[in-house]
């Protein structure tokens, strides 16, 4: 597996934290606060998307070989329900991996177990050049 780095400053700003990352699976969650809400008082879609992207990246990362890196190519997300308080949890799983591409699925749930969003994503995998 590749050297692990933290999720970065944006995760810290949003309050997103990784709770599971192992063998093609990753979970990111956050506690919803006022800064996560849009003008209508519900979580902004970009917050759910960001959790999904973090979770997918972690799931993909957990299956990389030494010297490999990954980057998001695309994510398609369907928003199914709104949330305005409690916690949000994005769980991603690696569906298939080839030499250069990883395909992932993610689900975002609220505190009550309600499905808030469903996503699929594609990640590009590349081998770092040896210098």
Secondary structure, DSSP 8 states (H G I E B T S, - for coil): --------HHHHHHT-EEEEEETTEEEEEEE--GGGB-TTSSB-HHHHHHHHHHHHHHHHHTT--TTEEEEEEEEEEEE-----SSEEEEEEEEEEE-SSEEEEEEEEEETTS-EEEEEEEEEEEEE----
